[in-house]
């Protein structure tokens, strides 16, 4: 019973961690999520330069910069219908294409599971059909507002969701302090996330939102701030492209 409750609590903690994030994170070995894929993929050719991902242009290619493919997708969590952004590399996308051809992405909810510890270059991901969706479920999932991936990655996510819902329209109820600035608990969460990044990330954050202190952030900017912090975390992360470069079918 004790072990069972530990396991249940761990799973609950993972769900709560996902709940506050724009991105779908599978950070540790065995982490998994059941999702429905939405919309079109957003591909980017990138290289890891000076500690962050940058998009590779023709000039960089001519100079010998090696590009890797990163693909972002809108996915909806099966249980909550919360729409997240999933970013993966070329091998995951190739597997997803096979799954799409065999099952049809709109007809199923799929379990995605990570196989490999954090920063393990041999990490792979499995994609398995979990729940077949009824016609009504298919319509409901595909009607969910999706993040505008192009604007999100360009830092222009002001109108960043399809269907008329912007990225700053989520979960504002508990963010107000009453005087137009961010609530202390929300500010502390942003501070904690930024402190884990290089100092330049904080400088970018302050410059983008025109404040000198995190606690001065306007309430109306909270979700944009969260999305920007997530973007900074992605840029500052160790290269992840290698995680999906090992073809499990080779």
Backbone torsions as a table, in degrees:
resi	resn	phi	psi	omega
1	UNK	NA	-42.9	-178.7
2	UNK	-60.9	-48.0	179.5
3	UNK	-60.9	-39.0	-179.9
4	UNK	-62.5	-43.5	179.9
5	UNK	-67.6	-36.6	175.6
6	UNK	-60.1	-45.0	-179.1
7	UNK	-64.9	-43.0	179.8
8	UNK	-63.1	-42.2	-179.2
9	UNK	-66.5	-38.2	178.0
10	UNK	-62.2	-42.5	178.9
11	UNK	-64.6	-39.7	177.9
12	UNK	-63.5	-40.1	179.7
13	UNK	-63.3	-39.6	178.9
14	UNK	-63.6	-40.1	179.5
15	UNK	-64.9	-40.4	179.4
16	UNK	-67.9	-35.2	177.6
17	UNK	-64.5	-40.6	178.1
18	UNK	-66.8	-31.8	-173.3
19	UNK	-63.1	-28.2	-178.1
20	UNK	-96.3	9.5	-173.1
21	UNK	-118.5	143.5	174.3
22	UNK	-72.7	-28.3	-173.5
23	UNK	-98.7	147.1	172.3
24	UNK	-85.0	115.6	-175.0
25	UNK	-109.6	122.9	170.8
26	UNK	-118.4	87.8	-166.2
27	UNK	-90.6	-26.1	-173.9
28	UNK	-123.7	163.3	179.8
29	UNK	-57.2	127.9	178.7
30	UNK	89.9	-10.2	178.1
31	UNK	-61.8	140.8	-178.1
32	UNK	-149.2	162.1	177.7
33	UNK	-150.4	148.5	176.1
34	UNK	-105.8	120.7	-171.7
35	UNK	-136.0	161.5	170.5
36	UNK	-114.9	127.5	-179.1
37	UNK	-78.5	137.8	-176.4
38	UNK	-125.2	142.5	168.6
39	UNK	66.6	-157.6	-175.2
40	UNK	-100.8	152.4	175.8
41	UNK	-73.8	155.7	176.2
42	UNK	-120.0	98.2	-177.7
43	UNK	-87.0	147.2	175.4
44	UNK	-139.9	137.0	170.2
45	UNK	-94.0	118.2	-172.4
46	UNK	-132.3	164.1	172.0
47	UNK	-137.8	151.4	179.8
48	UNK	-91.2	107.1	-174.4
49	UNK	-127.7	128.3	177.5
50	UNK	52.2	42.6	173.7
51	UNK	81.8	11.4	179.0
52	UNK	-152.8	160.3	176.0
53	UNK	-78.9	134.6	173.0
54	UNK	-130.5	146.3	178.3
55	UNK	-72.9	137.0	-175.1
56	UNK	-91.0	123.2	176.9
57	UNK	-99.9	179.2	-176.6
58	UNK	-64.0	-34.7	178.8
59	UNK	-63.5	-42.3	179.1
60	UNK	-66.1	-39.4	178.1
61	UNK	-62.4	-42.7	180.0
62	UNK	-63.8	-29.0	179.4
63	UNK	-82.9	0.2	176.3
64	UNK	96.9	8.2	178.3
65	UNK	-68.2	127.3	179.6
66	UNK	-87.5	123.6	-178.2
67	UNK	-98.0	148.1	171.7
68	UNK	-122.1	154.8	-177.3
69	UNK	-92.1	128.1	171.4
70	UNK	-119.4	134.2	-176.4
71	UNK	-123.4	125.4	176.4
72	UNK	-103.2	143.4	-179.5
73	UNK	-139.8	145.9	169.3
74	UNK	-81.1	130.7	175.6
75	UNK	-134.2	144.7	176.7
76	UNK	-107.8	129.6	175.0
77	UNK	-64.1	131.2	-172.9
78	UNK	-61.0	-43.6	-174.5
79	UNK	-72.9	-42.7	-172.0
80	UNK	-104.2	-13.2	-175.0
81	UNK	62.4	19.0	176.0
82	UNK	-76.3	130.7	-175.8
83	UNK	-90.4	125.7	-179.6
84	UNK	-119.8	169.6	173.7
85	UNK	-108.7	125.1	177.1
86	UNK	-109.9	125.2	176.9
87	UNK	-117.1	131.8	-179.1
88	UNK	-144.1	176.8	-178.3
89	UNK	-99.6	-168.6	-169.1
90	UNK	-68.0	-37.8	-176.7
91	UNK	-68.5	-40.6	176.1
92	UNK	-59.9	-44.3	-177.7
93	UNK	-64.4	-38.6	177.5
94	UNK	-61.7	-41.9	176.8
95	UNK	-63.9	-39.1	-179.6
96	UNK	-64.9	-38.2	177.0
97	UNK	-60.7	-42.6	177.8
98	UNK	-61.9	-43.9	179.3
99	UNK	-63.8	-41.1	179.7
100	UNK	-61.4	-42.6	-179.0
101	UNK	-67.0	-33.3	-175.8
102	UNK	-85.7	-40.2	-172.3
103	UNK	-111.3	-29.3	-171.0
104	UNK	83.3	112.9	-171.6
105	UNK	-65.0	-31.7	-176.5
106	UNK	-76.6	-11.5	-174.1
107	UNK	-95.5	-8.0	-173.9
108	UNK	-137.4	154.2	162.4
109	UNK	-98.0	132.8	-174.1
110	UNK	-113.4	144.0	172.5
111	UNK	-91.7	123.2	174.0
112	UNK	-106.3	127.4	-179.5
113	UNK	-130.8	138.5	178.0
114	UNK	-88.4	137.4	177.0
115	UNK	-124.9	94.6	-177.9
116	UNK	144.0	143.1	-179.0
117	UNK	-72.4	169.2	179.0
118	UNK	-56.9	132.9	178.1
119	UNK	66.9	10.9	175.1
120	UNK	-74.8	118.2	-176.6
121	UNK	-66.7	-13.7	179.5
122	UNK	-96.1	10.1	-179.3
123	UNK	-61.1	136.7	174.0
124	UNK	-129.4	168.0	179.7
125	UNK	-131.1	134.7	176.0
126	UNK	-99.9	148.6	178.0
127	UNK	-128.0	113.3	-176.8
128	UNK	-128.4	139.7	176.8
129	UNK	-66.1	131.4	-176.0
130	UNK	-112.9	-49.0	-179.6
131	UNK	-134.6	125.9	172.5
132	UNK	-78.4	134.1	-174.5
133	UNK	-93.8	140.6	173.0
134	UNK	-71.9	168.0	178.6
135	UNK	-60.1	-39.9	179.6
136	UNK	-64.5	-41.8	178.0
137	UNK	-64.8	-41.0	178.5
138	UNK	-58.4	-45.2	-179.5
139	UNK	-64.8	-40.4	-178.2
140	UNK	-65.0	-43.7	-179.3
141	UNK	-68.5	-44.1	-176.6
142	UNK	-70.2	-17.0	178.0
143	UNK	-85.6	-7.0	-179.4
144	UNK	-65.1	142.5	177.1
145	UNK	-65.8	132.3	-176.9
146	UNK	-106.4	150.8	175.1
147	UNK	-69.5	137.9	175.1
148	UNK	-78.3	98.7	-171.0
149	UNK	-67.0	-37.1	179.9
150	UNK	-62.7	-44.8	179.3
151	UNK	-69.6	-36.6	179.9
152	UNK	-59.7	-45.9	-176.9
153	UNK	-78.3	-17.4	176.3
154	UNK	-92.6	-1.3	-179.5
155	UNK	78.1	18.7	-177.9
156	UNK	-113.6	40.0	-170.8
157	UNK	-80.4	31.6	-179.6
158	UNK	-66.0	-37.6	179.0
159	UNK	-114.6	37.2	-159.5
160	UNK	-77.8	25.8	172.7
161	UNK	-137.3	140.8	177.7
162	UNK	-70.6	160.7	179.0
163	UNK	80.1	15.4	173.6
164	UNK	85.5	2.5	-179.7
165	UNK	-106.4	124.8	-176.0
166	UNK	-90.4	165.5	-177.1
167	UNK	-66.5	-20.2	-179.4
168	UNK	-95.1	23.2	-178.5
169	UNK	-103.6	4.3	-176.0
170	UNK	-98.1	135.7	165.9
171	UNK	52.5	49.8	179.0
172	UNK	-91.1	-10.8	-171.2
173	UNK	-58.5	-37.9	-175.0
174	UNK	-100.1	7.9	-173.3
175	UNK	-92.5	-15.0	-174.6
176	UNK	-82.3	140.2	176.5
177	UNK	-99.8	-12.4	177.2
178	UNK	107.4	-15.5	-179.1
179	UNK	-119.0	17.4	176.4
180	UNK	90.2	-4.9	178.1
181	UNK	-112.6	165.2	-172.1
182	UNK	-61.0	145.0	177.0
183	UNK	-65.5	148.7	-176.9
184	UNK	-55.9	-41.2	-178.3
185	UNK	-67.8	-34.6	178.0
186	UNK	-71.0	-42.1	177.7
187	UNK	-59.3	-41.3	-179.2
188	UNK	-64.3	-37.1	177.2
189	UNK	-63.0	-41.3	177.4
190	UNK	-66.3	-41.7	178.9
191	UNK	-59.7	-47.0	-179.1
192	UNK	-59.5	-43.5	-179.6
193	UNK	-65.9	-41.9	-178.1
194	UNK	-71.3	-34.2	178.7
195	UNK	-63.7	-24.9	179.8
196	UNK	-80.1	-6.2	-179.1
197	UNK	-106.4	166.9	174.5
198	UNK	-58.7	153.6	-177.1
199	UNK	-55.4	-34.0	-177.5
200	UNK	-62.8	-26.0	177.7
201	UNK	-65.3	-42.2	177.3
202	UNK	-63.8	-40.9	179.0
203	UNK	-61.3	-41.9	178.0
204	UNK	-63.1	-41.8	-179.1
205	UNK	-61.5	-49.7	-178.4
206	UNK	-62.6	-39.4	-180.0
207	UNK	-67.6	-41.0	-177.7
208	UNK	-63.5	-39.9	-174.8
209	UNK	-100.9	2.4	173.1
210	UNK	64.0	36.8	178.4
211	UNK	-125.8	159.4	176.8
212	UNK	-100.2	-21.0	178.2
213	UNK	-133.2	144.3	-178.5
214	UNK	-57.7	-38.9	-175.6
215	UNK	-69.3	-9.7	177.5
216	UNK	-90.4	1.4	-179.1
217	UNK	-62.4	130.1	177.6
218	UNK	-65.0	145.1	179.0
219	UNK	-56.4	-37.0	-177.5
220	UNK	-64.5	-14.9	-177.0
221	UNK	-102.1	4.4	-171.2
222	UNK	-59.0	-51.2	-175.4
223	UNK	-70.8	-33.1	174.1
224	UNK	-63.8	-38.4	179.1
225	UNK	-64.7	-43.8	178.4
226	UNK	-61.1	-43.8	179.8
227	UNK	-63.4	-38.7	-179.5
228	UNK	-68.3	-39.1	176.6
229	UNK	-62.0	-41.9	177.3
230	UNK	-60.7	-39.8	178.1
231	UNK	-64.0	-42.2	178.1
232	UNK	-63.9	-38.0	178.2
233	UNK	-64.1	-40.9	178.9
234	UNK	-64.0	-42.9	-179.6
235	UNK	-65.7	-33.1	-174.7
236	UNK	-89.5	-8.9	-177.0
237	UNK	-68.0	156.4	174.0
238	UNK	-63.3	153.0	-177.7
239	UNK	-51.5	126.7	-178.3
240	UNK	-107.4	-7.7	-176.6
241	UNK	-61.0	-33.5	-177.9
242	UNK	-65.1	-21.5	-176.5
243	UNK	-63.2	-27.7	-176.3
244	UNK	-113.4	14.2	-179.4
245	UNK	-82.8	-12.1	179.5
246	UNK	-88.7	113.0	-176.9
247	UNK	-79.9	113.3	-179.5
248	UNK	-69.3	-12.2	-179.3
249	UNK	-100.4	1.8	-178.6
250	UNK	-69.8	NA	NA
